[in-house]
């Protein structure tokens, strides 16, 4: 008997799939809830943990966008975008193409 199992996205995958603006709005809701003095300690801790995860995700997305914008600006100005060397590779400092 061969049954297909439905893939359920993890919480991390769901956060990635969410729009940045949606994540930011949820983060603002969490901050607002944490400022509410009627929220219990356990609930506040859970909200804080969720908020930290969202903040980390938002920060990573912003950094990624910033890198992409910088590369586009450099390319637009006629300069080749600077890329990071892969682990184990050393930057040669030349503009020559690698010998593959």
C-alpha positions in Angstrom: 0.0 0.0 0.0 1.6 3.2 -1.2 0.1 6.4 0.4 1.3 9.9 -0.5 1.8 12.0 2.6 0.9 15.7 2.4 3.9 17.9 3.0 3.2 20.4 5.7 5.4 23.4 5.6 7.5 24.1 8.8 7.1 27.3 10.7 10.4 28.6 9.2 9.2 27.8 5.7 5.9 29.6 6.4 7.8 32.7 7.6 10.0 32.7 4.4 6.9 32.5 2.3 5.2 35.4 4.0 5.7 38.8 2.5 8.2 41.1 4.3 5.4 43.6 5.0 3.2 40.9 6.6 6.1 39.8 8.9 6.8 43.4 9.9 3.1 44.0 10.6 3.0 40.8 12.8 6.2 42.0 14.6 4.5 45.4 15.4 1.5 43.4 16.7 3.8 41.4 19.0 5.5 44.6 20.3 2.1 46.1 21.0 1.0 43.0 22.9 4.2 43.0 24.9 3.6 46.6 25.9 0.2 45.5 27.3 0.6 45.0 31.0 -2.3 42.4 31.2 -0.3 39.8 29.2 0.9 37.0 31.4 4.6 36.0 31.8 4.4 32.8 29.8 2.4 34.4 27.0 4.9 37.3 27.0 7.8 34.9 26.7 6.2 33.1 23.8 5.5 36.4 22.0 9.0 37.6 22.7 10.4 34.4 21.1 8.2 34.8 18.1 9.2 38.4 17.8 12.9 37.6 17.9 12.5 35.0 15.1 10.5 37.5 13.0 13.1 40.3 13.6 15.9 37.9 12.6 14.0 37.0 9.4 13.2 40.6 8.5 16.8 41.6 9.1 18.1 38.8 6.9 15.7 39.8 4.1 16.7 43.5 4.4 20.4 42.5 4.2 19.7 40.3 1.1 17.9 43.2 -0.6 20.7 45.6 0.3 23.3 43.3 -1.3 21.2 42.9 -4.4 20.7 46.7 -4.7 24.4 47.3 -4.3 25.2 44.8 -7.0 22.7 46.3 -9.3 24.0 49.8 -8.7 27.6 48.7 -9.3 26.5 46.9 -12.5 24.5 50.0 -13.6 27.6 52.2 -13.1 29.5 50.0 -15.5 31.4 48.2 -12.8 31.2 44.5 -12.3 29.5 43.6 -9.0 31.9 42.4 -6.4 31.2 38.9 -5.3 32.5 37.0 -2.3 35.0 34.3 -2.8 33.8 30.7 -2.1 35.3 29.0 0.9 38.8 27.8 0.1 39.2 30.2 -2.9 41.6 33.0 -2.6 41.0 36.3 -4.3 43.6 36.8 -6.9 43.1 40.5 -7.4 43.1 40.2 -11.2 40.2 40.7 -13.5 41.1 37.6 -15.5 38.5 34.9 -15.9 39.4 31.7 -14.0 40.9 28.8 -16.0 38.2 26.1 -15.8 
